């Protein structure tokens, strides 16, 4: 299985998300294990010089959870958690 295919096997991850992850050095599912999705999102925003849609953070949260062994869930199920994090 190629690295792209490995990431594409994650729910909510398509070619555009694979490209965004690659921009922050993530090219394989195993590299997501134990990472902080907020940090990944912040790194990408800093690299690109603008804030990305917050739904991207939801998708990163989903991908990291799956890499850590959680079952696949739709990205929008992470929105309430992301909103709680924003208040902290």
PDB file of N, CA, C and O in Angstrom:
ATOM      1  N   UNK A   1       0.865  -1.186   0.000  1.00  0.00           N
ATOM      2  CA  UNK A   1       0.000   0.000   0.000  1.00  0.00           C
ATOM      3  C   UNK A   1       0.899   1.233   0.000  1.00  0.00           C
ATOM      4  O   UNK A   1       1.786   1.361   0.844  1.00  0.00           O
ATOM      5  N   UNK A   2       0.672   2.127  -0.934  1.00  0.00           N
ATOM      6  CA  UNK A   2       1.487   3.337  -1.000  1.00  0.00           C
ATOM      7  C   UNK A   2       1.093   4.276   0.132  1.00  0.00           C
ATOM      8  O   UNK A   2       0.039   4.116   0.747  1.00  0.00           O
ATOM      9  N   UNK A   3       1.946   5.254   0.401  1.00  0.00           N
ATOM     10  CA  UNK A   3       1.678   6.218   1.469  1.00  0.00           C
ATOM     11  C   UNK A   3       0.367   6.946   1.215  1.00  0.00           C
ATOM     12  O   UNK A   3      -0.447   7.087   2.127  1.00  0.00           O
ATOM     13  N   UNK A   4       0.150   7.416  -0.025  1.00  0.00           N
ATOM     14  CA  UNK A   4      -1.096   8.116  -0.341  1.00  0.00           C
ATOM     15  C   UNK A   4      -2.306   7.221  -0.085  1.00  0.00           C
ATOM     16  O   UNK A   4      -3.302   7.658   0.492  1.00  0.00           O
ATOM     17  N   UNK A   5      -2.209   5.967  -0.520  1.00  0.00           N
ATOM     18  CA  UNK A   5      -3.307   5.031  -0.340  1.00  0.00           C
ATOM     19  C   UNK A   5      -3.531   4.776   1.140  1.00  0.00           C
ATOM     20  O   UNK A   5      -4.672   4.652   1.585  1.00  0.00           O
ATOM     21  N   UNK A   6      -2.463   4.696   1.897  1.00  0.00           N
ATOM     22  CA  UNK A   6      -2.536   4.494   3.339  1.00  0.00           C
ATOM     23  C   UNK A   6      -3.351   5.613   3.987  1.00  0.00           C
ATOM     24  O   UNK A   6      -4.233   5.339   4.800  1.00  0.00           O
ATOM     25  N   UNK A   7      -3.072   6.854   3.643  1.00  0.00           N
ATOM     26  CA  UNK A   7      -3.824   7.984   4.188  1.00  0.00           C
ATOM     27  C   UNK A   7      -5.239   8.032   3.629  1.00  0.00           C
ATOM     28  O   UNK A   7      -6.182   8.363   4.348  1.00  0.00           O
ATOM     29  N   UNK A   8      -5.391   7.707   2.362  1.00  0.00           N
ATOM     30  CA  UNK A   8      -6.711   7.724   1.734  1.00  0.00           C
ATOM     31  C   UNK A   8      -7.642   6.663   2.319  1.00  0.00           C
ATOM     32  O   UNK A   8      -8.859   6.756   2.165  1.00  0.00           O
ATOM     33  N   UNK A   9      -7.082   5.661   2.985  1.00  0.00           N
ATOM     34  CA  UNK A   9      -7.898   4.630   3.626  1.00  0.00           C
ATOM     35  C   UNK A   9      -8.614   5.173   4.860  1.00  0.00           C
ATOM     36  O   UNK A   9      -9.560   4.553   5.345  1.00  0.00           O
ATOM     37  N   UNK A  10      -8.175   6.321   5.372  1.00  0.00           N
ATOM     38  CA  UNK A  10      -8.825   6.943   6.523  1.00  0.00           C
ATOM     39  C   UNK A  10     -10.125   7.601   6.083  1.00  0.00           C
ATOM     40  O   UNK A  10     -10.186   8.222   5.022  1.00  0.00           O
ATOM     41  N   UNK A  11     -11.158   7.464   6.898  1.00  0.00           N
ATOM     42  CA  UNK A  11     -12.417   8.152   6.617  1.00  0.00           C
ATOM     43  C   UNK A  11     -12.174   9.651   6.614  1.00  0.00           C
ATOM     44  O   UNK A  11     -11.366  10.149   7.398  1.00  0.00           O
ATOM     45  N   UNK A  12     -12.850  10.363   5.756  1.00  0.00           N
ATOM     46  CA  UNK A  12     -12.796  11.827   5.649  1.00  0.00           C
ATOM     47  C   UNK A  12     -11.537  12.354   4.966  1.00  0.00           C
ATOM     48  O   UNK A  12     -11.381  13.567   4.821  1.00  0.00           O
ATOM     49  N   UNK A  13     -10.651  11.477   4.550  1.00  0.00           N
ATOM     50  CA  UNK A  13      -9.399  11.911   3.927  1.00  0.00           C
ATOM     51  C   UNK A  13      -9.445  11.599   2.436  1.00  0.00           C
ATOM     52  O   UNK A  13      -9.527  10.444   2.018  1.00  0.00           O
ATOM     53  N   UNK A  14      -9.388  12.677   1.649  1.00  0.00           N
ATOM     54  CA  UNK A  14      -9.326  12.548   0.209  1.00  0.00           C
ATOM     55  C   UNK A  14      -8.020  13.136  -0.290  1.00  0.00           C
ATOM     56  O   UNK A  14      -7.168  13.509   0.517  1.00  0.00           O
ATOM     57  N   UNK A  15      -7.844  13.227  -1.589  1.00  0.00           N
ATOM     58  CA  UNK A  15      -6.590  13.736  -2.152  1.00  0.00           C
ATOM     59  C   UNK A  15      -6.208  15.133  -1.649  1.00  0.00           C
ATOM     60  O   UNK A  15      -5.026  15.394  -1.424  1.00  0.00           O
ATOM     61  N   UNK A  16      -7.164  16.022  -1.470  1.00  0.00           N
ATOM     62  CA  UNK A  16      -6.838  17.380  -1.004  1.00  0.00           C
ATOM     63  C   UNK A  16      -6.281  17.342   0.421  1.00  0.00           C
ATOM     64  O   UNK A  16      -5.339  18.070   0.733  1.00  0.00           O
ATOM     65  N   UNK A  17      -6.849  16.509   1.280  1.00  0.00           N
ATOM     66  CA  UNK A  17      -6.354  16.397   2.657  1.00  0.00           C
ATOM     67  C   UNK A  17      -4.979  15.741   2.660  1.00  0.00           C
ATOM     68  O   UNK A  17      -4.111  16.130   3.441  1.00  0.00           O
ATOM     69  N   UNK A  18      -4.773  14.758   1.802  1.00  0.00           N
ATOM     70  CA  UNK A  18      -3.448  14.131   1.689  1.00  0.00           C
ATOM     71  C   UNK A  18      -2.412  15.198   1.334  1.00  0.00           C
ATOM     72  O   UNK A  18      -1.320  15.212   1.902  1.00  0.00           O
ATOM     73  N   UNK A  19      -2.740  16.081   0.411  1.00  0.00           N
ATOM     74  CA  UNK A  19      -1.796  17.143   0.027  1.00  0.00           C
ATOM     75  C   UNK A  19      -1.543  18.106   1.194  1.00  0.00           C
ATOM     76  O   UNK A  19      -0.410  18.541   1.400  1.00  0.00           O
ATOM     77  N   UNK A  20      -2.573  18.435   1.944  1.00  0.00           N
ATOM     78  CA  UNK A  20      -2.394  19.331   3.093  1.00  0.00           C
ATOM     79  C   UNK A  20      -1.527  18.669   4.165  1.00  0.00           C
ATOM     80  O   UNK A  20      -0.648  19.314   4.737  1.00  0.00           O
ATOM     81  N   UNK A  21      -1.768  17.403   4.436  1.00  0.00           N
ATOM     82  CA  UNK A  21      -0.939  16.688   5.407  1.00  0.00           C
ATOM     83  C   UNK A  21       0.516  16.622   4.950  1.00  0.00           C
ATOM     84  O   UNK A  21       1.432  16.769   5.760  1.00  0.00           O
ATOM     85  N   UNK A  22       0.725  16.403   3.665  1.00  0.00           N
ATOM     86  CA  UNK A  22       2.093  16.334   3.132  1.00  0.00           C
ATOM     87  C   UNK A  22       2.821  17.661   3.341  1.00  0.00           C
ATOM     88  O   UNK A  22       4.034  17.677   3.551  1.00  0.00           O
ATOM     89  N   UNK A  23       2.090  18.764   3.284  1.00  0.00           N
ATOM     90  CA  UNK A  23       2.712  20.088   3.488  1.00  0.00           C
ATOM     91  C   UNK A  23       3.298  20.228   4.890  1.00  0.00           C
ATOM     92  O   UNK A  23       4.236  20.998   5.095  1.00  0.00           O
ATOM     93  N   UNK A  24       2.749  19.485   5.862  1.00  0.00           N
ATOM     94  CA  UNK A  24       3.294  19.533   7.220  1.00  0.00           C
ATOM     95  C   UNK A  24       4.103  18.272   7.542  1.00  0.00           C
ATOM     96  O   UNK A  24       4.358  17.965   8.706  1.00  0.00           O
ATOM     97  N   UNK A  25       4.500  17.549   6.489  1.00  0.00           N
ATOM     98  CA  UNK A  25       5.411  16.425   6.654  1.00  0.00           C
ATOM     99  C   UNK A  25       4.775  15.078   6.941  1.00  0.00           C
ATOM    100  O   UNK A  25       5.480  14.120   7.257  1.00  0.00           O
ATOM    101  N   UNK A  26       3.465  14.988   6.837  1.00  0.00           N
ATOM    102  CA  UNK A  26       2.783  13.720   7.101  1.00  0.00           C
ATOM    103  C   UNK A  26       2.464  13.050   5.768  1.00  0.00           C
ATOM    104  O   UNK A  26       1.675  13.564   4.975  1.00  0.00           O
ATOM    105  N   UNK A  27       3.081  11.906   5.533  1.00  0.00           N
ATOM    106  CA  UNK A  27       2.853  11.189   4.280  1.00  0.00           C
ATOM    107  C   UNK A  27       2.370   9.764   4.516  1.00  0.00           C
ATOM    108  O   UNK A  27       2.036   9.058   3.565  1.00  0.00           O
ATOM    109  N   UNK A  28       2.330   9.333   5.777  1.00  0.00           N
ATOM    110  CA  UNK A  28       1.876   7.991   6.112  1.00  0.00           C
ATOM    111  C   UNK A  28       0.992   8.033   7.345  1.00  0.00           C
ATOM    112  O   UNK A  28       1.194   8.849   8.243  1.00  0.00           O
ATOM    113  N   UNK A  29       0.026   7.158   7.376  1.00  0.00           N
ATOM    114  CA  UNK A  29      -0.908   7.074   8.499  1.00  0.00           C
ATOM    115  C   UNK A  29      -0.173   6.951   9.832  1.00  0.00           C
ATOM    116  O   UNK A  29      -0.539   7.607  10.807  1.00  0.00           O
ATOM    117  N   UNK A  30       0.839   6.130   9.875  1.00  0.00           N
ATOM    118  CA  UNK A  30       1.552   5.896  11.136  1.00  0.00           C
ATOM    119  C   UNK A  30       2.165   7.175  11.711  1.00  0.00           C
ATOM    120  O   UNK A  30       2.376   7.268  12.920  1.00  0.00           O
ATOM    121  N   UNK A  31       2.449   8.149  10.866  1.00  0.00           N
ATOM    122  CA  UNK A  31       3.025   9.412  11.347  1.00  0.00           C
ATOM    123  C   UNK A  31       2.017  10.247  12.123  1.00  0.00           C
ATOM    124  O   UNK A  31       2.409  11.166  12.843  1.00  0.00           O
ATOM    125  N   UNK A  32       0.747   9.952  11.995  1.00  0.00           N
ATOM    126  CA  UNK A  32      -0.294  10.688  12.706  1.00  0.00           C
ATOM    127  C   UNK A  32      -0.440  10.223  14.161  1.00  0.00           C
ATOM    128  O   UNK A  32      -0.952  10.956  15.007  1.00  0.00           O
ATOM    129  N   UNK A  33       0.011   9.007  14.436  1.00  0.00           N
ATOM    130  CA  UNK A  33      -0.162   8.426  15.764  1.00  0.00           C
ATOM    131  C   UNK A  33       0.460   9.317  16.834  1.00  0.00           C
ATOM    132  O   UNK A  33       1.634   9.681  16.765  1.00  0.00           O
ATOM    133  N   UNK A  34      -0.357   9.653  17.820  1.00  0.00           N
ATOM    134  CA  UNK A  34       0.113  10.435  18.957  1.00  0.00           C
ATOM    135  C   UNK A  34       0.259  11.924  18.713  1.00  0.00           C
ATOM    136  O   UNK A  34       0.656  12.654  19.621  1.00  0.00           O
ATOM    137  N   UNK A  35      -0.051  12.396  17.517  1.00  0.00           N
ATOM    138  CA  UNK A  35       0.105  13.822  17.233  1.00  0.00           C
ATOM    139  C   UNK A  35      -1.080  14.624  17.754  1.00  0.00           C
ATOM    140  O   UNK A  35      -2.154  14.084  18.015  1.00  0.00           O
ATOM    141  N   UNK A  36      -0.858  15.908  17.895  1.00  0.00           N
ATOM    142  CA  UNK A  36      -1.902  16.841  18.298  1.00  0.00           C
ATOM    143  C   UNK A  36      -2.494  17.442  17.024  1.00  0.00           C
ATOM    144  O   UNK A  36      -1.796  18.167  16.315  1.00  0.00           O
ATOM    145  N   UNK A  37      -3.765  17.162  16.712  1.00  0.00           N
ATOM    146  CA  UNK A  37      -4.351  17.685  15.480  1.00  0.00           C
ATOM    147  C   UNK A  37      -4.410  19.212  15.454  1.00  0.00           C
ATOM    148  O   UNK A  37      -4.317  19.820  14.388  1.00  0.00           O
ATOM    149  N   UNK A  38      -4.563  19.823  16.615  1.00  0.00           N
ATOM    150  CA  UNK A  38      -4.575  21.292  16.671  1.00  0.00           C
ATOM    151  C   UNK A  38      -3.216  21.832  16.240  1.00  0.00           C
ATOM    152  O   UNK A  38      -3.141  22.812  15.499  1.00  0.00           O
ATOM    153  N   UNK A  39      -2.150  21.197  16.699  1.00  0.00           N
ATOM    154  CA  UNK A  39      -0.805  21.620  16.308  1.00  0.00           C
ATOM    155  C   UNK A  39      -0.598  21.451  14.803  1.00  0.00           C
ATOM    156  O   UNK A  39      -0.011  22.320  14.160  1.00  0.00           O
ATOM    157  N   UNK A  40      -1.071  20.346  14.242  1.00  0.00           N
ATOM    158  CA  UNK A  40      -0.964  20.140  12.790  1.00  0.00           C
ATOM    159  C   UNK A  40      -1.679  21.259  12.042  1.00  0.00           C
ATOM    160  O   UNK A  40      -1.140  21.828  11.092  1.00  0.00           O
ATOM    161  N   UNK A  41      -2.892  21.566  12.478  1.00  0.00           N
ATOM    162  CA  UNK A  41      -3.685  22.621  11.857  1.00  0.00           C
ATOM    163  C   UNK A  41      -2.977  23.972  11.962  1.00  0.00           C
ATOM    164  O   UNK A  41      -2.886  24.709  10.981  1.00  0.00           O
ATOM    165  N   UNK A  42      -2.481  24.288  13.150  1.00  0.00           N
ATOM    166  CA  UNK A  42      -1.778  25.565  13.361  1.00  0.00           C
ATOM    167  C   UNK A  42      -0.518  25.649  12.498  1.00  0.00           C
ATOM    168  O   UNK A  42      -0.212  26.707  11.947  1.00  0.00           O
ATOM    169  N   UNK A  43       0.205  24.547  12.383  1.00  0.00           N
ATOM    170  CA  UNK A  43       1.410  24.530  11.532  1.00  0.00           C
ATOM    171  C   UNK A  43       1.058  24.812  10.082  1.00  0.00           C
ATOM    172  O   UNK A  43       1.749  25.578   9.412  1.00  0.00           O
ATOM    173  N   UNK A  44      -0.012  24.199   9.594  1.00  0.00           N
ATOM    174  CA  UNK A  44      -0.420  24.420   8.208  1.00  0.00           C
ATOM    175  C   UNK A  44      -0.856  25.868   8.000  1.00  0.00           C
ATOM    176  O   UNK A  44      -0.506  26.486   6.994  1.00  0.00           O
ATOM    177  N   UNK A  45      -1.615  26.406   8.943  1.00  0.00           N
ATOM    178  CA  UNK A  45      -2.052  27.804   8.841  1.00  0.00           C
ATOM    179  C   UNK A  45      -0.844  28.740   8.802  1.00  0.00           C
ATOM    180  O   UNK A  45      -0.804  29.674   8.000  1.00  0.00           O
ATOM    181  N   UNK A  46       0.139  28.490   9.668  1.00  0.00           N
ATOM    182  CA  UNK A  46       1.347  29.325   9.702  1.00  0.00           C
ATOM    183  C   UNK A  46       2.118  29.197   8.393  1.00  0.00           C
ATOM    184  O   UNK A  46       2.592  30.191   7.843  1.00  0.00           O
ATOM    185  N   UNK A  47       2.237  27.990   7.910  1.00  0.00           N
ATOM    186  CA  UNK A  47       2.969  27.747   6.666  1.00  0.00           C
ATOM    187  C   UNK A  47       2.316  28.465   5.490  1.00  0.00           C
ATOM    188  O   UNK A  47       3.007  29.021   4.637  1.00  0.00           O
ATOM    189  N   UNK A  48       0.991  28.452   5.445  1.00  0.00           N
ATOM    190  CA  UNK A  48       0.262  29.056   4.338  1.00  0.00           C
ATOM    191  C   UNK A  48      -0.033  30.539   4.540  1.00  0.00           C
ATOM    192  O   UNK A  48      -0.462  31.216   3.607  1.00  0.00           O
ATOM    193  N   UNK A  49       0.193  31.048   5.748  1.00  0.00           N
ATOM    194  CA  UNK A  49       0.005  32.463   6.017  1.00  0.00           C
ATOM    195  C   UNK A  49      -1.448  32.898   6.123  1.00  0.00           C
ATOM    196  O   UNK A  49      -1.757  34.080   5.974  1.00  0.00           O
ATOM    197  N   UNK A  50      -2.340  31.947   6.381  1.00  0.00           N
ATOM    198  CA  UNK A  50      -3.759  32.294   6.592  1.00  0.00           C
ATOM    199  C   UNK A  50      -4.440  31.177   7.365  1.00  0.00           C
ATOM    200  O   UNK A  50      -3.964  30.043   7.422  1.00  0.00           O
ATOM    201  N   UNK A  51      -5.570  31.538   7.957  1.00  0.00           N
ATOM    202  CA  UNK A  51      -6.368  30.548   8.690  1.00  0.00           C
ATOM    203  C   UNK A  51      -7.169  29.728   7.687  1.00  0.00           C
ATOM    204  O   UNK A  51      -7.863  30.270   6.827  1.00  0.00           O
ATOM    205  N   UNK A  52      -7.059  28.435   7.815  1.00  0.00           N
ATOM    206  CA  UNK A  52      -7.874  27.539   6.988  1.00  0.00           C
ATOM    207  C   UNK A  52      -9.243  27.380   7.623  1.00  0.00           C
ATOM    208  O   UNK A  52      -9.440  27.693   8.797  1.00  0.00           O
ATOM    209  N   UNK A  53     -10.171  26.895   6.841  1.00  0.00           N
ATOM    210  CA  UNK A  53     -11.510  26.607   7.336  1.00  0.00           C
ATOM    211  C   UNK A  53     -11.378  25.700   8.567  1.00  0.00           C
ATOM    212  O   UNK A  53     -10.631  24.723   8.529  1.00  0.00           O
ATOM    213  N   UNK A  54     -12.088  26.007   9.646  1.00  0.00           N
ATOM    214  CA  UNK A  54     -11.967  25.185  10.853  1.00  0.00           C
ATOM    215  C   UNK A  54     -12.428  23.740  10.655  1.00  0.00           C
ATOM    216  O   UNK A  54     -12.074  22.868  11.448  1.00  0.00           O
ATOM    217  N   UNK A  55     -13.202  23.481   9.621  1.00  0.00           N
ATOM    218  CA  UNK A  55     -13.599  22.097   9.336  1.00  0.00           C
ATOM    219  C   UNK A  55     -12.381  21.240   8.991  1.00  0.00           C
ATOM    220  O   UNK A  55     -12.415  20.021   9.156  1.00  0.00           O
ATOM    221  N   UNK A  56     -11.321  21.862   8.520  1.00  0.00           N
ATOM    222  CA  UNK A  56     -10.081  21.128   8.276  1.00  0.00           C
ATOM    223  C   UNK A  56      -9.541  20.579   9.588  1.00  0.00           C
ATOM    224  O   UNK A  56      -9.037  19.457   9.627  1.00  0.00           O
ATOM    225  N   UNK A  57      -9.640  21.346  10.649  1.00  0.00           N
ATOM    226  CA  UNK A  57      -9.210  20.849  11.959  1.00  0.00           C
ATOM    227  C   UNK A  57     -10.059  19.645  12.363  1.00  0.00           C
ATOM    228  O   UNK A  57      -9.532  18.671  12.901  1.00  0.00           O
ATOM    229  N   UNK A  58     -11.366  19.701  12.109  1.00  0.00           N
ATOM    230  CA  UNK A  58     -12.219  18.549  12.406  1.00  0.00           C
ATOM    231  C   UNK A  58     -11.709  17.309  11.678  1.00  0.00           C
ATOM    232  O   UNK A  58     -11.671  16.217  12.244  1.00  0.00           O
ATOM    233  N   UNK A  59     -11.321  17.489  10.423  1.00  0.00           N
ATOM    234  CA  UNK A  59     -10.816  16.377   9.623  1.00  0.00           C
ATOM    235  C   UNK A  59      -9.493  15.867  10.166  1.00  0.00           C
ATOM    236  O   UNK A  59      -9.269  14.658  10.218  1.00  0.00           O
ATOM    237  N   UNK A  60      -8.610  16.779  10.571  1.00  0.00           N
ATOM    238  CA  UNK A  60      -7.351  16.363  11.186  1.00  0.00           C
ATOM    239  C   UNK A  60      -7.611  15.597  12.481  1.00  0.00           C
ATOM    240  O   UNK A  60      -6.935  14.609  12.767  1.00  0.00           O
ATOM    241  N   UNK A  61      -8.588  16.052  13.263  1.00  0.00           N
ATOM    242  CA  UNK A  61      -8.935  15.358  14.516  1.00  0.00           C
ATOM    243  C   UNK A  61      -9.398  13.936  14.214  1.00  0.00           C
ATOM    244  O   UNK A  61      -9.017  12.993  14.907  1.00  0.00           O
ATOM    245  N   UNK A  62     -10.214  13.789  13.186  1.00  0.00           N
ATOM    246  CA  UNK A  62     -10.699  12.480  12.776  1.00  0.00           C
ATOM    247  C   UNK A  62      -9.542  11.575  12.347  1.00  0.00           C
ATOM    248  O   UNK A  62      -9.465  10.419  12.763  1.00  0.00           O
ATOM    249  N   UNK A  63      -8.654  12.099  11.523  1.00  0.00           N
ATOM    250  CA  UNK A  63      -7.537  11.303  11.016  1.00  0.00           C
ATOM    251  C   UNK A  63      -6.611  10.851  12.149  1.00  0.00           C
ATOM    252  O   UNK A  63      -6.188   9.696  12.182  1.00  0.00           O
ATOM    253  N   UNK A  64      -6.304  11.745  13.061  1.00  0.00           N
ATOM    254  CA  UNK A  64      -5.433  11.390  14.189  1.00  0.00           C
ATOM    255  C   UNK A  64      -6.115  10.356  15.072  1.00  0.00           C
ATOM    256  O   UNK A  64      -5.476   9.398  15.508  1.00  0.00           O
ATOM    257  N   UNK A  65      -7.399  10.537  15.341  1.00  0.00           N
ATOM    258  CA  UNK A  65      -8.124   9.556  16.150  1.00  0.00           C
ATOM    259  C   UNK A  65      -8.050   8.173  15.520  1.00  0.00           C
ATOM    260  O   UNK A  65      -7.789   7.187  16.209  1.00  0.00           O
ATOM    261  N   UNK A  66      -8.278   8.098  14.215  1.00  0.00           N
ATOM    262  CA  UNK A  66      -8.229   6.806  13.528  1.00  0.00           C
ATOM    263  C   UNK A  66      -6.828   6.210  13.582  1.00  0.00           C
ATOM    264  O   UNK A  66      -6.670   5.006  13.786  1.00  0.00           O
ATOM    265  N   UNK A  67      -5.821   7.041  13.401  1.00  0.00           N
ATOM    266  CA  UNK A  67      -4.439   6.548  13.475  1.00  0.00           C
ATOM    267  C   UNK A  67      -4.128   6.006  14.869  1.00  0.00           C
ATOM    268  O   UNK A  67      -3.301   5.107  15.027  1.00  0.00           O
ATOM    269  N   UNK A  68      -4.795   6.560  15.870  1.00  0.00           N
ATOM    270  CA  UNK A  68      -4.604   6.108  17.249  1.00  0.00           C
ATOM    271  C   UNK A  68      -5.497   4.920  17.605  1.00  0.00           C
ATOM    272  O   UNK A  68      -5.509   4.471  18.751  1.00  0.00           O
ATOM    273  N   UNK A  69      -6.245   4.412  16.621  1.00  0.00           N
ATOM    274  CA  UNK A  69      -7.034   3.206  16.834  1.00  0.00           C
ATOM    275  C   UNK A  69      -8.516   3.408  17.061  1.00  0.00           C
ATOM    276  O   UNK A  69      -9.243   2.432  17.247  1.00  0.00           O
ATOM    277  N   UNK A  70      -8.987   4.641  17.051  1.00  0.00           N
ATOM    278  CA  UNK A  70     -10.420   4.899  17.222  1.00  0.00           C
ATOM    279  C   UNK A  70     -11.174   4.519  15.954  1.00  0.00           C
ATOM    280  O   UNK A  70     -10.607   4.545  14.862  1.00  0.00           O
ATOM    281  N   UNK A  71     -12.440   4.171  16.092  1.00  0.00           N
ATOM    282  CA  UNK A  71     -13.227   3.872  14.889  1.00  0.00           C
ATOM    283  C   UNK A  71     -13.471   5.138  14.066  1.00  0.00           C
ATOM    284  O   UNK A  71     -13.473   6.252  14.592  1.00  0.00           O
ATOM    285  N   UNK A  72     -13.671   4.940  12.793  1.00  0.00           N
ATOM    286  CA  UNK A  72     -13.946   6.063  11.887  1.00  0.00           C
ATOM    287  C   UNK A  72     -15.281   6.699  12.256  1.00  0.00           C
ATOM    288  O   UNK A  72     -16.272   6.021  12.526  1.00  0.00           O
ATOM    289  N   UNK A  73     -15.265   8.042  12.255  1.00  0.00           N
ATOM    290  CA  UNK A  73     -16.482   8.835  12.475  1.00  0.00           C
ATOM    291  C   UNK A  73     -16.483   9.958  11.458  1.00  0.00           C
ATOM    292  O   UNK A  73     -15.417  10.381  11.012  1.00  0.00           O
ATOM    293  N   UNK A  74     -17.658  10.453  11.079  1.00  0.00           N
ATOM    294  CA  UNK A  74     -17.707  11.595  10.161  1.00  0.00           C
ATOM    295  C   UNK A  74     -16.997  12.805  10.779  1.00  0.00           C
ATOM    296  O   UNK A  74     -17.042  13.009  11.992  1.00  0.00           O
ATOM    297  N   UNK A  75     -16.348  13.593   9.938  1.00  0.00           N
ATOM    298  CA  UNK A  75     -15.579  14.739  10.445  1.00  0.00           C
ATOM    299  C   UNK A  75     -16.444  15.690  11.241  1.00  0.00           C
ATOM    300  O   UNK A  75     -15.966  16.284  12.208  1.00  0.00           O
ATOM    301  N   UNK A  76     -17.711  15.857  10.866  1.00  0.00           N
ATOM    302  CA  UNK A  76     -18.571  16.834  11.537  1.00  0.00           C
ATOM    303  C   UNK A  76     -18.910  16.432  12.976  1.00  0.00           C
ATOM    304  O   UNK A  76     -19.378  17.263  13.753  1.00  0.00           O
ATOM    305  N   UNK A  77     -18.682  15.181  13.331  1.00  0.00           N
ATOM    306  CA  UNK A  77     -18.882  14.790  14.726  1.00  0.00           C
ATOM    307  C   UNK A  77     -17.794  15.373  15.637  1.00  0.00           C
ATOM    308  O   UNK A  77     -17.931  15.352  16.861  1.00  0.00           O
ATOM    309  N   UNK A  78     -16.734  15.882  15.050  1.00  0.00           N
ATOM    310  CA  UNK A  78     -15.652  16.503  15.821  1.00  0.00           C
ATOM    311  C   UNK A  78     -15.883  18.000  16.046  1.00  0.00           C
ATOM    312  O   UNK A  78     -15.181  18.620  16.844  1.00  0.00           O
ATOM    313  N   UNK A  79     -16.852  18.576  15.353  1.00  0.00           N
ATOM    314  CA  UNK A  79     -17.086  20.013  15.457  1.00  0.00           C
ATOM    315  C   UNK A  79     -17.372  20.464  16.888  1.00  0.00           C
ATOM    316  O   UNK A  79     -16.780  21.453  17.322  1.00  0.00           O
ATOM    317  N   UNK A  80     -18.246  19.796  17.649  1.00  0.00           N
ATOM    318  CA  UNK A  80     -18.472  20.243  19.026  1.00  0.00           C
ATOM    319  C   UNK A  80     -17.192  20.213  19.880  1.00  0.00           C
ATOM    320  O   UNK A  80     -16.956  21.110  20.689  1.00  0.00           O
ATOM    321  N   UNK A  81     -16.377  19.176  19.688  1.00  0.00           N
ATOM    322  CA  UNK A  81     -15.115  19.088  20.434  1.00  0.00           C
ATOM    323  C   UNK A  81     -14.182  20.236  20.051  1.00  0.00           C
ATOM    324  O   UNK A  81     -13.556  20.850  20.915  1.00  0.00           O
ATOM    325  N   UNK A  82     -14.095  20.521  18.744  1.00  0.00           N
ATOM    326  CA  UNK A  82     -13.251  21.632  18.295  1.00  0.00           C
ATOM    327  C   UNK A  82     -13.733  22.945  18.899  1.00  0.00           C
ATOM    328  O   UNK A  82     -12.925  23.762  19.341  1.00  0.00           O
ATOM    329  N   UNK A  83     -15.024  23.143  18.919  1.00  0.00           N
ATOM    330  CA  UNK A  83     -15.562  24.388  19.474  1.00  0.00           C
ATOM    331  C   UNK A  83     -15.282  24.494  20.965  1.00  0.00           C
ATOM    332  O   UNK A  83     -15.042  25.593  21.466  1.00  0.00           O
ATOM    333  N   UNK A  84     -15.307  23.386  21.680  1.00  0.00           N
ATOM    334  CA  UNK A  84     -14.951  23.402  23.101  1.00  0.00           C
ATOM    335  C   UNK A  84     -13.479  23.756  23.271  1.00  0.00           C
ATOM    336  O   UNK A  84     -13.124  24.510  24.177  1.00  0.00           O
ATOM    337  N   UNK A  85     -12.628  23.221  22.415  1.00  0.00           N
ATOM    338  CA  UNK A  85     -11.185  23.529  22.483  1.00  0.00           C
ATOM    339  C   UNK A  85     -10.932  25.015  22.257  1.00  0.00           C
ATOM    340  O   UNK A  85     -10.051  25.603  22.883  1.00  0.00           O
ATOM    341  N   UNK A  86     -11.700  25.611  21.370  1.00  0.00           N
ATOM    342  CA  UNK A  86     -11.512  27.032  21.047  1.00  0.00           C
ATOM    343  C   UNK A  86     -11.827  27.923  22.235  1.00  0.00           C
ATOM    344  O   UNK A  86     -11.308  29.035  22.327  1.00  0.00           O
ATOM    345  N   UNK A  87     -12.654  27.461  23.130  1.00  0.00           N
ATOM    346  CA  UNK A  87     -13.010  28.247  24.310  1.00  0.00           C
ATOM    347  C   UNK A  87     -11.974  28.144  25.413  1.00  0.00           C
ATOM    348  O   UNK A  87     -11.925  28.996  26.300  1.00  0.00           O
ATOM    349  N   UNK A  88     -11.149  27.114  25.368  1.00  0.00           N
ATOM    350  CA  UNK A  88     -10.139  26.915  26.434  1.00  0.00           C
ATOM    351  C   UNK A  88      -9.024  27.914  26.352  1.00  0.00           C
ATOM    352  O   UNK A  88      -8.105  27.882  27.169  1.00  0.00           O
TER     353      UNK A  88
END
